[in-house]
Amino acid sequence: MTQNALPPEIARRRTFAIIAHPDAGKTTLTEKFLLFGGAIQMAGQVRAKGEARRTRSDFMKLEQDRGISVSASAMSFDFKEFRFNLVDTPGHSDFSEDTYRTLTAVDTAVMVIDGAKGVESQTRKLFEVCRLRDLPILTFCNKMDREARDTFEIIDEIQENLAIDVAPASWPIGSGREFIGCYDLLNDRLELMDRADRNRVAESIEIKGLDDPRLAEHIPSDMLAKLREEIEMARELLPPFDRERFLEGSMTPIWFGSAINSFGVKELMDGIGAYGPEPQPQPAAERVVHPDEKAVTGFVFKVQANMDPKHRDRVAFVRLASGHFERGMKLLHVRSKKPMAVSNPVLFLAADRELAEEAWAGDIIGIPNHGQLRIGDALSEGETLRFTGIPSFAPELLQSVRSTDPMKAKHLEKALMQFAEEGAAKVFKPAIGSGFIVGVVGALQFDVLASRIEIEYGIPVRFEASQFTSARWVLGPKELVEKLANANKQHIATDNDGDTVFLTRLQWDIDRVLRDYEGVTLSATKEMMV
């Protein structure tokens, strides 16, 4: 994990994502990060230029209506000497592919779990993705001000379910109505929660270990006895925090708190700054790209269309892998082999954006464009690089789509292509017949698409059941792929990149193809490397 000392500007960057099951409190935690980073003055309302208020991190209408985050947005802000780049991820399982791609752009993840519910199904799924990438993980156990489970029980569940060692960074004192704060194990401090003002940072009291008589001034005697006993047990039973093991991904430090009461959040942020990894090398097909290289390189991990409905714009989110980027630079767009002047790159704060005069390796910048940039694209100062590890998954649900206004059929094609390039859905054009088949990972995505097509393009659409149940990319020698396509026209479609796709109803169809066409592979994933 060791690498040469990075330039100070790069070394102070911490690029991370927050992963959580829906309702664990991710949006609230994100807001408190922005609050303590000085980016907003009051949670739920983000400070804007002048008096205009920015929205919070959920900016799409459907997200606000349903109270879920469905599009990953990036936010940059300073905290102490660090520059935090926080990439928000959808917590809803129907948007797991977007989350998976987001995790390719970060160096560490913060896992939020609910003190009452422990490790939930979606947390487990997202954790597996972090595992595949060996991402270091910090854990925040939220909602301790509500009835929470026993602390040892929560830690046991994480260790058993996720097969990772847990080192407590803080220890809760009481829970639910009795919750008064935490003992900071890493710094021997007492942190007390203020229930009166939810936006105030908790009070810290420096003490000298658990035998300090001043503890009794702040903690009722029965709770203090329990705290001493629990911490003694924890120190015997649980491993102490070891940064090397954390960076390898085999240990997670855990903080306890209540995001809504602003409690425990600052300690977690201190932990991200002090222990979190600095920008890491990024794998490319040709070589590994190191953050301290002079030349600027980066890759697109997300495309968001119509962030501002008034302007039909599309913003490509780019993770800078190396170098010092300056506005106006000409970069090579590797896939098209064309130079691209990046004259108006943006940095994000929720739905608001500012022009980025400069950015460094580890930063996430947005490049407004009219469709040139796609997920997986690489940008460089001339070198041909293809960054690896950005996957595209075969959709699990397929439906055909048509406009209820026949005059708008042509516009529908354009809208669908935009969503396909954004990664919001897979769009397949069958070889026979007209119309399109749209594939998604979860049913909620159909609602989001229908609502966005109507709001952003003014096209009323209807999704209808399709005869197909799954899609596979056809890989193999060109002549074999063509032979298969010609003999199975009713099953063949192309995706928005023009790649051949085999649409099937039954597993039997897939087995038949593999039996009859030796040398052809039907793949459920496609590497988005161009």
C-alpha positions in Angstrom: 0.0 0.0 0.0 3.0 2.3 0.5 3.8 4.7 -2.3 6.2 7.6 -2.7 5.2 10.7 -0.8 2.6 12.6 -2.8 2.6 16.3 -3.5 0.8 18.0 -0.5 -2.2 19.0 -2.6 -2.9 15.4 -3.6 -2.0 13.9 -0.2 -4.6 16.0 1.6 -7.4 14.6 -0.6 -9.8 12.0 0.7 -12.2 10.6 -1.9 -14.9 8.4 -0.4 -18.4 7.1 -0.8 -21.1 6.5 1.8 -22.8 3.1 1.5 -25.9 2.1 3.5 -29.2 0.3 3.4 -32.2 2.7 2.7 -33.2 4.6 5.8 -30.0 4.0 7.7 -29.5 7.8 7.7 -27.1 8.3 4.8 -28.6 11.6 3.5 -28.7 13.0 7.0 -25.0 12.0 7.5 -24.1 13.6 4.2 -25.8 16.9 5.3 -23.9 16.9 8.6 -20.6 16.4 6.7 -21.4 19.4 4.6 -22.4 21.3 7.8 -19.1 20.6 9.6 -17.2 21.2 6.4 -18.6 24.7 6.4 -20.4 24.1 3.1 -23.8 24.7 4.7 -25.0 26.6 7.7 -28.1 24.5 8.6 -28.9 21.0 7.7 -31.6 20.7 5.0 -30.6 24.0 3.5 -27.3 24.6 1.8 -25.7 28.0 1.7 -25.8 29.6 -1.8 -24.3 32.7 -3.4 -26.4 35.6 -2.1 -29.6 34.5 -0.4 -30.8 31.9 -2.9 -30.9 28.5 -1.1 -29.4 25.4 -2.6 -31.3 22.2 -2.3 -29.9 19.3 -0.3 -28.0 16.4 -1.9 -31.2 14.9 -3.5 -32.0 17.0 -6.4 -34.2 14.9 -8.7 -37.9 15.4 -8.3 -38.6 11.7 -7.8 -35.9 11.6 -5.1 -37.6 14.4 -3.2 -41.0 12.8 -3.5 -39.9 9.4 -2.4 -37.2 10.4 0.0 -34.5 8.1 -1.6 -31.3 8.9 -3.4 -31.3 7.4 -6.9 -28.4 9.3 -8.6 -24.9 9.5 -7.2 -23.8 13.0 -6.9 -20.4 14.3 -5.9 -19.6 17.0 -3.4 -16.3 18.6 -2.6 -15.6 20.6 0.6 -12.7 21.3 3.0 -12.5 20.0 6.5 -9.6 21.0 8.6 -6.5 20.5 6.5 -8.2 18.0 4.2 -10.2 18.2 1.0 -13.0 15.8 1.2 -14.6 14.5 -2.1 -17.8 12.8 -1.1 -19.5 10.7 -3.7 -23.1 10.0 -2.7 -24.5 6.6 -3.8 -28.0 5.4 -4.2 -28.9 3.2 -1.3 -31.9 1.6 -3.0 -31.1 -1.8 -4.3 -32.7 -1.1 -7.7 -29.8 1.2 -8.4 -27.0 -1.0 -7.4 -25.2 -0.8 -10.8 -24.8 2.9 -10.4 -23.4 2.4 -6.9 -21.0 -0.3 -8.2 -19.6 2.1 -10.8 -19.4 4.9 -8.2 -17.2 2.7 -6.0 -14.7 2.4 -8.8 -14.0 6.2 -8.4 -13.3 6.3 -4.6 -10.5 5.2 -2.4 -12.5 4.3 0.7 -16.1 3.9 1.8 -18.1 4.8 4.9 -20.6 2.1 5.8 -23.6 3.4 7.8 -25.7 0.9 9.8 -28.8 1.5 11.9 -28.2 0.8 15.6 -31.5 -1.1 15.9 -31.4 -3.0 12.6 -27.7 -3.9 12.3 -26.5 -5.3 9.0 -29.3 -5.3 6.4 -29.4 -7.0 3.0 -28.4 -4.0 0.9 -25.5 -3.2 3.2 -24.3 -6.8 2.7 -24.5 -6.4 -1.1 -22.7 -3.1 -1.2 -20.1 -4.4 1.2 -19.4 -7.3 -1.2 -18.7 -4.8 -3.9 -16.2 -3.0 -1.7 -14.6 -6.4 -1.0 -14.1 -7.0 -4.7 -12.2 -3.8 -4.9 -10.4 -4.2 -1.5 -11.7 -0.8 -0.4 -10.9 0.2 3.1 -14.1 0.7 5.1 -15.0 2.9 8.1 -18.2 2.1 9.9 -20.7 4.5 11.5 -23.4 3.0 13.7 -26.2 5.5 13.5 -29.4 6.2 15.5 -28.0 5.4 18.9 -30.5 8.0 20.3 -33.2 5.5 19.5 -33.6 2.1 21.0 -30.5 0.3 19.7 -29.2 -3.2 20.1 -26.4 -4.2 22.5 -23.1 -2.8 21.3 -21.3 -6.2 21.4 -24.2 -7.7 19.5 -23.9 -5.1 16.7 -20.1 -5.7 16.4 -20.6 -9.5 16.4 -23.1 -9.2 13.6 -20.7 -7.1 11.5 -17.9 -9.6 12.1 -19.9 -12.6 11.3 -22.0 -11.3 8.4 -19.2 -9.4 6.6 -16.2 -11.5 7.7 -14.2 -8.4 8.7 -12.6 -7.6 12.1 -14.1 -4.6 13.9 -12.1 -2.3 16.1 -14.2 0.1 18.2 -13.1 3.8 17.8 -15.7 5.0 20.2 -18.0 3.3 22.7 -21.6 4.4 23.3 -22.8 5.4 26.8 -26.5 4.3 27.1 -28.9 4.0 24.2 -32.3 5.3 23.2 -33.5 8.0 25.6 -30.7 7.1 27.9 -28.0 7.8 25.3 -25.8 10.6 26.5 -22.7 10.3 24.3 -19.6 8.2 23.6 -16.2 7.5 25.1 -13.6 8.2 22.4 -11.2 5.1 22.6 -8.7 6.5 20.2 -8.1 9.8 22.0 -9.3 9.0 25.6 -12.0 11.7 25.5 -15.5 11.9 26.6 -18.0 13.2 24.0 -21.3 14.4 25.3 -24.4 14.9 23.1 -26.4 18.1 23.2 -30.1 17.2 22.4 -31.2 20.8 22.5 -29.5 21.9 19.3 -29.2 19.4 16.5 -26.7 21.5 14.6 -24.3 21.9 17.4 -21.1 20.0 17.6 -20.9 17.8 20.7 -18.9 18.9 23.7 -15.6 17.1 24.2 -14.1 16.7 27.6 -10.4 15.7 27.8 -9.9 13.1 30.4 -7.0 10.9 31.5 -8.3 7.4 30.9 -11.3 5.6 32.4 -10.2 6.1 36.0 -10.3 9.9 35.8 -12.6 11.1 38.6 -14.0 13.8 36.4 -16.0 11.1 34.5 -18.4 10.9 37.5 -19.3 14.6 37.1 -20.8 13.8 33.7 -22.0 10.2 33.8 -24.5 8.7 36.3 -22.7 6.1 38.5 -24.6 3.0 37.2 -23.9 4.0 33.5 -20.2 4.7 34.4 -19.8 1.3 36.0 -21.3 -0.4 32.9 -19.1 1.7 30.6 -15.9 0.7 32.5 -16.9 -3.0 32.4 -17.8 -3.0 28.7 -14.7 -1.2 27.6 -12.5 -3.6 29.7 -14.3 -6.5 27.9 -14.0 -4.8 24.5 -10.2 -4.3 25.0 -9.8 -8.0 25.8 -12.1 -9.4 23.1 -11.7 -7.0 20.2 -8.6 -6.2 18.2 -7.1 -2.7 18.6 -7.3 -0.4 15.6 -4.4 -1.2 13.1 -4.2 1.3 10.2 -2.3 -1.2 7.9 -5.1 -3.8 8.3 -7.7 -1.2 7.7 -6.0 0.0 4.5 -5.8 -3.7 3.3 -9.6 -4.0 3.9 -9.5 -6.6 6.6 -10.5 -4.4 9.5 -13.0 -1.6 10.0 -13.0 0.9 12.8 -16.5 1.7 14.1 -17.9 4.9 15.5 -21.2 5.2 17.3 -23.5 8.3 17.1 -26.6 10.0 16.0 -26.4 11.9 12.7 -29.6 13.7 13.2 -28.3 15.1 16.5 -24.9 15.9 14.8 -23.3 13.5 17.3 -20.3 11.3 16.5 -20.1 12.8 13.0 -17.1 15.0 13.6 -15.1 12.1 15.1 -15.9 10.0 12.0 -14.7 12.9 9.8 -11.5 13.2 11.9 -11.1 9.4 11.3 -11.5 9.7 7.6 -8.9 12.5 7.6 -6.4 10.8 9.9 -6.6 7.2 8.8 -8.3 7.2 5.3 -6.1 6.5 2.3 -4.8 9.3 0.1 -5.5 9.0 -3.6 -4.6 5.5 -4.8 -3.1 4.2 -8.1 -5.7 3.4 -10.7 -5.5 0.2 -12.9 -5.5 0.7 -16.7 -5.2 -2.0 -19.4 -1.8 -0.7 -20.3 -0.3 -0.1 -16.9 -1.0 1.2 -13.4 -1.5 5.0 -13.2 0.0 6.7 -10.1 -1.5 9.8 -8.6 1.8 11.7 -8.5 2.5 11.5 -12.2 2.9 14.9 -13.9 0.5 14.2 -16.8 -3.2 14.5 -16.2 -5.4 11.4 -16.6 -8.9 10.6 -15.6 -11.9 8.4 -16.3 -15.6 8.9 -16.6 -17.5 6.8 -14.0 -20.9 8.4 -14.3 -22.9 10.5 -16.8 -25.9 12.6 -15.5 -28.2 14.1 -18.1 -30.3 17.2 -17.4 -29.0 18.1 -14.0 -30.4 21.5 -14.8 -33.7 20.9 -16.6 -33.5 24.4 -18.1 -30.4 23.5 -20.1 -30.3 20.2 -21.9 -26.9 19.5 -20.6 -25.1 16.3 -19.7 -22.3 16.2 -17.2 -19.7 13.5 -17.2 -18.3 12.9 -13.7 -14.5 12.3 -14.1 -12.3 10.9 -11.4 -8.8 12.4 -11.9 -6.3 9.6 -11.6 -3.1 11.7 -11.8 -1.6 15.1 -12.3 -2.7 18.7 -11.7 -5.5 19.7 -13.9 -6.1 23.4 -14.9 -9.2 24.8 -16.6 -8.8 25.2 -20.3 -6.5 22.3 -20.7 -6.7 20.2 -23.9 -7.0 16.5 -23.1 -7.1 13.6 -25.5 -10.5 11.8 -25.5 -9.0 8.3 -25.9 -12.0 6.5 -27.5 -12.5 9.0 -30.3 -8.8 9.9 -30.5 -9.8 13.6 -30.6 -8.5 16.4 -28.5 -11.0 18.1 -26.2 -10.6 21.5 -24.6 -12.0 21.4 -21.1 -13.0 25.0 -20.7 -15.8 24.8 -18.2 -15.2 22.0 -15.7 -17.3 22.1 -12.6 -17.0 21.1 -9.0 -20.2 20.2 -7.2 -21.9 21.0 -4.0 -25.1 19.1 -4.2 -27.1 20.4 -7.2 -25.0 23.6 -7.3 -21.8 23.8 -9.2 -18.9 26.1 -9.4 -16.3 26.5 -12.2 -13.2 24.5 -11.3 -10.1 26.5 -11.9 -7.9 23.6 -11.0 -8.2 20.1 -9.6 -5.8 17.4 -8.5 -5.5 13.6 -8.6 -8.3 12.2 -6.4 -10.7 15.0 -7.2 -14.0 14.5 -9.0 -14.8 17.1 -11.7 -17.8 17.4 -13.9 -17.4 18.1 -17.6 -20.5 19.4 -19.4 -20.7 17.9 -22.9 -23.3 17.1 -25.6 -22.9 13.3 -25.6 -19.2 12.9 -26.5 -18.3 11.4 -23.1 -19.6 8.0 -21.9 -19.1 5.9 -18.9 -15.7 4.2 -19.1 -14.1 6.9 -21.3 -10.5 7.9 -20.5 -9.0 11.3 -20.8 -5.2 11.9 -20.9 -2.6 14.3 -22.0 -1.9 12.2 -25.1 -1.3 8.7 -23.8 -3.6 6.0 -24.9 -5.0 4.5 -21.7 -8.0 2.4 -20.9 -9.0 2.3 -17.3 -10.3 -1.1 -16.2 -12.8 -2.4 -13.7 -15.8 -0.3 -14.6 -18.5 -2.9 -15.2 -21.9 -3.0 -17.0 -24.3 -5.7 -15.9 -26.9 -7.5 -17.8 -30.3 -6.2 -16.8 -32.6 -8.4 -14.7 -35.9 -6.9 -16.0 -36.9 -6.2 -19.6 -39.8 -4.2 -20.8 -40.7 -2.8 -24.2 -41.4 1.0 -24.3 -43.5 3.1 -26.6 -44.7 6.7 -26.7 -48.4 7.2 -26.2 -48.1 10.1 -28.6 -47.1 8.6 -32.0 -45.8 12.0 -33.2 -43.0 11.8 -30.6 -41.6 8.4 -31.4 -38.4 9.9 -32.9 -37.8 12.1 -29.8 -38.3 9.0 -27.7 -35.3 7.3 -29.4 -33.1 10.3 -28.5 -34.3 10.3 -24.9 -33.6 6.6 -24.5 -30.1 6.9 -26.0 -29.3 9.6 -23.5 -30.4 7.4 -20.6 -28.4 4.5 -22.0 -25.3 6.6 -22.2 -25.9 7.9 -18.7 -26.0 4.3 -17.5 -29.6 4.7 -16.2 -30.8 1.8 -18.2 -29.9 -0.6 -21.0 -31.6 0.2 -24.3 -31.8 -2.6 -26.9 -33.0 -2.2 -30.5 -34.3 -5.5 -31.7 -33.2 -6.6 -35.2 -36.8 -7.3 -36.2 -39.7 -4.9 -35.7 -39.8 -1.4 -34.4 -39.6 0.0 -30.9 -37.1 -0.5 -28.1 -36.6 -2.9 -25.2 -35.4 -1.3 -22.0 -33.5 -3.3 -19.4 -33.0 -2.4 -15.7 -31.8 -4.0 -12.5 -34.8 -3.1 -10.4 -38.4 -2.3 -11.0 -38.3 1.1 -9.5 -36.0 2.2 -12.3 -38.9 2.0 -14.8 -40.9 4.5 -12.7 -37.8 6.8 -12.5 -37.4 6.5 -16.3 -41.0 7.2 -17.1 -41.1 10.2 -14.8 -37.8 11.6 -16.2 -38.8 11.1 -19.9 -42.0 13.0 -19.2 -40.5 15.8 -17.1 -37.3 16.3 -19.1 -38.5 15.6 -22.6 -42.2 16.1 -22.4 -42.9 12.6 -23.9 -45.6 10.5 -22.2 -44.5 6.8 -22.4 -45.8 3.4 -21.4 -43.7 0.4 -20.4 -45.2 -2.9 -21.3 -44.3 -6.5 -20.6 -41.7 -7.9 -23.0 -41.5 -11.5 -24.2 -37.9 -11.6 -23.1 -36.6 -12.1 -19.6 -32.8 -11.6 -19.9 -30.1 -10.2 -22.2 -26.5 -11.4 -22.8 -23.7 -9.8 -24.7 -22.5 -12.0 -27.6 -18.7 -12.3 -27.6 -16.6 -14.2 -30.0 -15.0 -14.2 -33.5 -16.8 -11.8 -35.8 -17.9 -14.4 -38.4 -19.4 -16.7 -35.7 -21.3 -13.8 -34.1 -22.7 -12.9 -37.5 -23.7 -16.5 -38.2 -25.5 -16.7 -34.9 -27.2 -13.4 -35.5 -28.5 -14.3 -38.9 -29.9 -17.6 -37.7 -31.6 -16.2 -34.6 -32.9 -12.8 -35.8 -35.9 -12.9 -33.5 -33.5 -13.0 -30.5 -30.9 -10.4 -31.6 -30.7 -6.8 -30.7 -28.0 -4.1 -30.5 -27.2 -2.0 -27.4 -26.5 1.7 -27.6 -22.8 1.0 -28.3 -23.8 -1.1 -31.3 -22.7 -4.3 -29.6 -24.7 -7.5 -30.4 -27.0 -8.7 -27.7 -28.9 -12.0 -27.4 -32.3 -11.6 -25.8 -33.7 -14.8 -24.3 -36.9 -16.1 -22.6 -35.4 -19.2 -21.1 -32.1 -20.6 -19.9 -32.6 -23.3 -22.5 -32.1 -20.6 -25.3 -28.7 -19.8 -23.8 -27.6 -23.4 -23.4 -28.7 -24.1 -27.0 -26.6 -21.3 -28.4 -23.5 -22.3 -26.4 -24.0 -25.9 -27.7 -24.5 -25.0 -31.3 -21.9 -22.2 -31.6 -18.7 -23.3 -30.1 -16.4 -20.3 -29.5 -19.2 -17.9 -28.7 -19.7 -16.6 -25.2 -22.9 -15.1 -23.8 -21.7 -12.7 -21.1 -23.8 -11.2 -18.3 -21.3 -8.3 -17.9 -19.5 -6.0 -20.2 -16.3 -4.1 -19.3 -17.0 -0.5 -20.0 -13.6 0.1 -21.4 -13.3 1.9 -24.7 
